[in-house]
Amino acid sequence: MIIVGGIVAAAGIWIQRYTAFGRYSTAIGAGEAATVASGVKVSRQKATAYALSGGLSALAGVLLAGRMSSGSPTLANELLLPAIAAVVVGGTAITGGAGGVGRTVLGALIIAVVRVGMTFVGINIFAQQVVFGLVLIVAVAITIDRGKVLIVK
């Protein structure tokens, strides 16, 4: 699993840094209207990104099913919140335009250490979900652009 993860991460970093798809994806996240105005076919880029996301999700599902020697639609329910927390802790903005594969890998390592540490200390899985939820709330509060928030008086 580590070898496959390393290969996928290295390919993702390469695609993001050295291909037009990576540059266009970052540009769409930073400002879709400006990207459309620059002549990029945004709908094709989004469809490619969704297909790539679906393919990588399928790969993760196959690896998890192989690791657990079973399959179930609810097998990875407890892994969703830590995965989102890893992306946010890695520095990817919820609003888009900032972040990257390498930063997400670093965030995943941080979350893995926190998760193993909480398990080692004896914190149950439900309390861990609360901790990851609080991490997400704090990260979103830090990264939100206050200049775009309307104040009603």
CYANA upper distance limits for C-alpha pairs under 8 A (distance plus 0.5 A):
  1 MET  CA      5 GLY  CA      6.50
  1 MET  CA     63 LEU  CA      7.50
  2 ILE  CA      6 GLY  CA      6.49
  3 ILE  CA      7 ILE  CA      6.67
  4 VAL  CA      8 VAL  CA      6.63
  5 GLY  CA      9 ALA  CA      6.49
  6 GLY  CA     10 ALA  CA      6.51
  7 ILE  CA     11 ALA  CA      6.58
  8 VAL  CA     12 GLY  CA      6.51
  9 ALA  CA     13 ILE  CA      6.63
  9 ALA  CA    101 VAL  CA      7.22
  9 ALA  CA    102 GLY  CA      7.85
  9 ALA  CA    105 VAL  CA      8.02
 10 ALA  CA     14 TRP  CA      6.64
 11 ALA  CA     15 ILE  CA      6.53
 12 GLY  CA     16 GLN  CA      6.53
 12 GLY  CA    101 VAL  CA      6.71
 13 ILE  CA     17 ARG  CA      6.61
 13 ILE  CA    100 GLY  CA      8.06
 13 ILE  CA    101 VAL  CA      6.09
 13 ILE  CA    102 GLY  CA      6.86
 14 TRP  CA     18 TYR  CA      6.18
 14 TRP  CA     19 THR  CA      8.03
 15 ILE  CA     19 THR  CA      5.78
 15 ILE  CA     21 PHE  CA      7.63
 15 ILE  CA     22 GLY  CA      6.12
 16 GLN  CA     21 PHE  CA      7.64
 16 GLN  CA     22 GLY  CA      4.32
 16 GLN  CA     23 ARG  CA      6.99
 16 GLN  CA    100 GLY  CA      8.04
 16 GLN  CA    101 VAL  CA      8.14
 17 ARG  CA     22 GLY  CA      6.69
 17 ARG  CA     23 ARG  CA      7.57
 18 TYR  CA     22 GLY  CA      7.60
 18 TYR  CA     23 ARG  CA      8.40
 19 THR  CA     23 ARG  CA      7.10
 20 ALA  CA     24 TYR  CA      6.43
 21 PHE  CA     25 SER  CA      6.49
 21 PHE  CA     45 GLN  CA      7.60
 22 GLY  CA     26 THR  CA      6.79
 23 ARG  CA     27 ALA  CA      6.66
 24 TYR  CA     28 ILE  CA      6.56
 24 TYR  CA     35 THR  CA      8.16
 24 TYR  CA     40 VAL  CA      7.83
 24 TYR  CA     45 GLN  CA      7.91
 25 SER  CA     29 GLY  CA      6.83
 25 SER  CA     45 GLN  CA      7.46
 25 SER  CA     46 LYS  CA      8.38
 25 SER  CA     49 ALA  CA      8.38
 26 THR  CA     30 ALA  CA      6.73
 26 THR  CA     96 GLY  CA      8.36
 26 THR  CA     97 GLY  CA      5.88
 26 THR  CA     98 ALA  CA      7.82
 27 ALA  CA     31 GLY  CA      6.62
 27 ALA  CA     32 GLU  CA      7.55
 27 ALA  CA     35 THR  CA      6.64
 27 ALA  CA     97 GLY  CA      7.07
 28 ILE  CA     32 GLU  CA      4.93
 28 ILE  CA     33 ALA  CA      8.43
 28 ILE  CA     35 THR  CA      6.31
 28 ILE  CA     42 VAL  CA      7.77
 28 ILE  CA     97 GLY  CA      7.67
 29 GLY  CA     95 THR  CA      7.98
 29 GLY  CA     96 GLY  CA      4.95
 29 GLY  CA     97 GLY  CA      4.56
 29 GLY  CA     98 ALA  CA      8.11
 30 ALA  CA     96 GLY  CA      6.38
 30 ALA  CA     97 GLY  CA      4.17
 30 ALA  CA     98 ALA  CA      7.71
 31 GLY  CA     35 THR  CA      6.81
 31 GLY  CA     97 GLY  CA      7.84
 32 GLU  CA     36 VAL  CA      6.69
 32 GLU  CA     42 VAL  CA      8.17
 33 ALA  CA     37 ALA  CA      6.71
 34 ALA  CA     38 SER  CA      6.69
 35 THR  CA     39 GLY  CA      7.22
 35 THR  CA     40 VAL  CA      6.40
 35 THR  CA     42 VAL  CA      7.86
 36 VAL  CA     40 VAL  CA      5.91
 36 VAL  CA     41 LYS  CA      7.25
 36 VAL  CA     42 VAL  CA      6.81
 41 LYS  CA     45 GLN  CA      6.92
 42 VAL  CA     46 LYS  CA      6.57
 43 SER  CA     47 ALA  CA      6.64
 44 ARG  CA     48 THR  CA      6.65
 45 GLN  CA     49 ALA  CA      6.63
 46 LYS  CA     50 TYR  CA      6.59
 47 ALA  CA     51 ALA  CA      6.60
 48 THR  CA     52 LEU  CA      6.57
 49 ALA  CA     53 SER  CA      6.55
 50 TYR  CA     54 GLY  CA      6.58
 51 ALA  CA     55 GLY  CA      6.62
 52 LEU  CA     56 LEU  CA      6.67
 53 SER  CA     57 SER  CA      6.56
 54 GLY  CA     58 ALA  CA      6.64
 55 GLY  CA     59 LEU  CA      6.77
 56 LEU  CA     60 ALA  CA      6.68
 57 SER  CA     61 GLY  CA      6.64
 58 ALA  CA     62 VAL  CA      6.67
 59 LEU  CA     63 LEU  CA      6.69
 60 ALA  CA     64 LEU  CA      6.55
 61 GLY  CA     65 ALA  CA      6.50
 62 VAL  CA     66 GLY  CA      6.55
 63 LEU  CA     67 ARG  CA      6.59
 64 LEU  CA     68 MET  CA      6.60
 65 ALA  CA     69 SER  CA      6.14
 65 ALA  CA     70 SER  CA      5.80
 65 ALA  CA     71 GLY  CA      5.67
 66 GLY  CA     70 SER  CA      7.40
 71 GLY  CA     75 LEU  CA      7.36
 76 ALA  CA     80 LEU  CA      7.49
 78 GLU  CA     82 PRO  CA      8.30
 78 GLU  CA    129 GLN  CA      8.35
 79 LEU  CA     83 ALA  CA      6.68
 80 LEU  CA     84 ILE  CA      6.89
 81 LEU  CA     85 ALA  CA      6.57
 81 LEU  CA    129 GLN  CA      7.48
 81 LEU  CA    132 PHE  CA      7.07
 81 LEU  CA    133 GLY  CA      7.67
 82 PRO  CA     86 ALA  CA      6.49
 82 PRO  CA    111 ILE  CA      7.32
 82 PRO  CA    129 GLN  CA      8.28
 82 PRO  CA    132 PHE  CA      6.72
 83 ALA  CA     87 VAL  CA      7.02
 83 ALA  CA    108 ALA  CA      7.73
 84 ILE  CA     88 VAL  CA      6.85
 84 ILE  CA    136 LEU  CA      8.36
 85 ALA  CA     89 VAL  CA      6.36
 85 ALA  CA    107 GLY  CA      8.36
 85 ALA  CA    111 ILE  CA      7.82
 85 ALA  CA    132 PHE  CA      6.77
 85 ALA  CA    133 GLY  CA      8.30
 85 ALA  CA    135 VAL  CA      7.30
 85 ALA  CA    136 LEU  CA      6.27
 86 ALA  CA     90 GLY  CA      6.42
 86 ALA  CA    104 THR  CA      6.82
 86 ALA  CA    105 VAL  CA      8.33
 86 ALA  CA    107 GLY  CA      5.01
 86 ALA  CA    108 ALA  CA      5.04
 86 ALA  CA    109 LEU  CA      8.34
 86 ALA  CA    110 ILE  CA      7.90
 86 ALA  CA    111 ILE  CA      6.26
 87 VAL  CA     91 GLY  CA      7.28
 87 VAL  CA     92 THR  CA      6.37
 87 VAL  CA    103 ARG  CA      8.36
 87 VAL  CA    104 THR  CA      5.48
 87 VAL  CA    107 GLY  CA      6.55
 87 VAL  CA    108 ALA  CA      7.57
 88 VAL  CA     92 THR  CA      5.74
 88 VAL  CA     93 ALA  CA      7.13
 88 VAL  CA     94 ILE  CA      7.73
 88 VAL  CA    104 THR  CA      8.27
 88 VAL  CA    107 GLY  CA      7.87
 88 VAL  CA    136 LEU  CA      7.46
 88 VAL  CA    139 ALA  CA      7.05
 88 VAL  CA    140 VAL  CA      8.43
 89 VAL  CA    104 THR  CA      8.17
 89 VAL  CA    107 GLY  CA      5.57
 89 VAL  CA    108 ALA  CA      8.49
 89 VAL  CA    110 ILE  CA      8.43
 89 VAL  CA    111 ILE  CA      8.43
 89 VAL  CA    135 VAL  CA      8.50
 89 VAL  CA    139 ALA  CA      7.60
 90 GLY  CA     99 GLY  CA      7.99
 90 GLY  CA    103 ARG  CA      5.28
 90 GLY  CA    104 THR  CA      5.13
 90 GLY  CA    105 VAL  CA      7.71
 90 GLY  CA    106 LEU  CA      6.40
 90 GLY  CA    107 GLY  CA      4.35
 90 GLY  CA    108 ALA  CA      7.77
 91 GLY  CA     98 ALA  CA      8.00
 91 GLY  CA     99 GLY  CA      6.16
 91 GLY  CA    103 ARG  CA      6.94
 91 GLY  CA    104 THR  CA      7.75
 91 GLY  CA    107 GLY  CA      8.10
 92 THR  CA     96 GLY  CA      7.67
 92 THR  CA     98 ALA  CA      5.96
 92 THR  CA     99 GLY  CA      4.40
 92 THR  CA    100 GLY  CA      7.18
 92 THR  CA    103 ARG  CA      8.03
 92 THR  CA    104 THR  CA      7.75
 93 ALA  CA     97 GLY  CA      7.48
 93 ALA  CA     98 ALA  CA      6.03
 93 ALA  CA     99 GLY  CA      6.96
 93 ALA  CA    143 THR  CA      6.93
 94 ILE  CA    140 VAL  CA      7.51
 94 ILE  CA    143 THR  CA      8.12
 95 THR  CA    144 ILE  CA      8.36
 99 GLY  CA    103 ARG  CA      6.97
 99 GLY  CA    104 THR  CA      8.00
100 GLY  CA    104 THR  CA      6.73
101 VAL  CA    105 VAL  CA      6.76
102 GLY  CA    106 LEU  CA      6.88
103 ARG  CA    107 GLY  CA      6.70
104 THR  CA    108 ALA  CA      6.55
105 VAL  CA    109 LEU  CA      6.78
106 LEU  CA    110 ILE  CA      6.86
107 GLY  CA    111 ILE  CA      6.66
108 ALA  CA    112 ALA  CA      6.48
109 LEU  CA    113 VAL  CA      6.72
110 ILE  CA    114 VAL  CA      6.78
111 ILE  CA    115 ARG  CA      6.44
112 ALA  CA    116 VAL  CA      6.53
113 VAL  CA    117 GLY  CA      6.45
114 VAL  CA    118 MET  CA      6.60
115 ARG  CA    119 THR  CA      6.70
115 ARG  CA    128 GLN  CA      7.81
116 VAL  CA    120 PHE  CA      6.47
117 GLY  CA    121 VAL  CA      6.66
118 MET  CA    122 GLY  CA      6.74
118 MET  CA    123 ILE  CA      5.85
118 MET  CA    124 ASN  CA      8.47
118 MET  CA    128 GLN  CA      7.66
119 THR  CA    123 ILE  CA      6.04
119 THR  CA    124 ASN  CA      7.44
119 THR  CA    125 ILE  CA      8.44
123 ILE  CA    127 ALA  CA      6.90
123 ILE  CA    128 GLN  CA      7.29
124 ASN  CA    128 GLN  CA      6.93
125 ILE  CA    129 GLN  CA      6.82
126 PHE  CA    130 VAL  CA      7.03
127 ALA  CA    131 VAL  CA      6.84
128 GLN  CA    132 PHE  CA      6.75
129 GLN  CA    133 GLY  CA      6.54
130 VAL  CA    134 LEU  CA      6.69
131 VAL  CA    135 VAL  CA      6.74
132 PHE  CA    136 LEU  CA      6.77
133 GLY  CA    137 ILE  CA      6.77
134 LEU  CA    138 VAL  CA      6.63
135 VAL  CA    139 ALA  CA      6.53
136 LEU  CA    140 VAL  CA      6.53
137 ILE  CA    141 ALA  CA      6.59
138 VAL  CA    142 ILE  CA      6.67
139 ALA  CA    143 THR  CA      6.68
140 VAL  CA    144 ILE  CA      6.37
145 ASP  CA    149 VAL  CA      7.70
